[in-house]
């Protein structure tokens, strides 16, 4: 479930980076995706029995999880910046020909 949460964080982070016109509604929609992950994960671990039962609190007590989440978000940002830089250079080189 932690990997699923990181995927949600990265997807919302990419949406925030790609679309530069943020209104109140779009900001709330981006935050709602992250809040819904915590809400539904907490509810599932509280009320469902089986494999998800009582996983929510121990998962977020692991400090390495926060390092991994930060690393995934930082890696996504760095790759996006490098891609934008290279595509800018490529289009500039292509237009000069």
Secondary structure in CASP SS format (residue, H / E / C, confidence):
PFRMAT SS
TARGET T0000
AUTHOR 0000-0000-0000
METHOD secondary structure of the structure
MODEL  1
X C 1.00
X H 1.00
X H 1.00
X H 1.00
X H 1.00
X H 1.00
X H 1.00
X H 1.00
X H 1.00
X H 1.00
X H 1.00
X H 1.00
X H 1.00
X H 1.00
X H 1.00
X H 1.00
X H 1.00
X H 1.00
X C 1.00
X C 1.00
X C 1.00
X C 1.00
X C 1.00
X H 1.00
X H 1.00
X H 1.00
X H 1.00
X H 1.00
X H 1.00
X H 1.00
X H 1.00
X H 1.00
X H 1.00
X H 1.00
X H 1.00
X H 1.00
X H 1.00
X H 1.00
X H 1.00
X H 1.00
X H 1.00
X H 1.00
X H 1.00
X H 1.00
X H 1.00
X H 1.00
X H 1.00
X C 1.00
X C 1.00
X C 1.00
X C 1.00
X C 1.00
X C 1.00
X C 1.00
X C 1.00
X H 1.00
X H 1.00
X H 1.00
X H 1.00
X H 1.00
X H 1.00
X C 1.00
X H 1.00
X H 1.00
X H 1.00
X H 1.00
X H 1.00
X H 1.00
X H 1.00
X H 1.00
X H 1.00
X H 1.00
X H 1.00
X H 1.00
X H 1.00
X H 1.00
X H 1.00
X H 1.00
X H 1.00
X H 1.00
X H 1.00
X H 1.00
X H 1.00
X H 1.00
X H 1.00
X H 1.00
X H 1.00
X H 1.00
X H 1.00
X H 1.00
X H 1.00
X H 1.00
X H 1.00
X H 1.00
X H 1.00
X H 1.00
X C 1.00
END
